[in-house]
Amino acid sequence: MEDDKRLEAFEKMLSEIQKMCVDAEEKMKHLKAEGKEKTATYRQLMGNKLQYQNMLSLYKLYGLLDE
C-alpha cells in the first residue's frame, strides 16, 4: 500500500510541476507582449520556468516521464 501512495504522490507532483511550467510560460508571454521583459516579475518567472524544466528533464532522464 505504501508504494501506491508514493506513486500517487509522484504523479500528483509531476502534474503540478507541468502545470506550473505552463503557467509561467503563459505569464511570461503576456509580460513580453507588454514589453516588460526586464521586470523583476518576468525574471522571477524565467527562473521558475527553468527550474521546472530542469526537474522535468531529470524525470525524463531517469525514465519517469514519457515524452
Protein Blocks (a to p, Z undefined) as FASTA:
>chain_A
ZZmmmmmmmmmmmmmmmmmmmmmmmmmmmmmmnopambmklmmmmmmmmmmmmmmmmmmm
nopacZZ
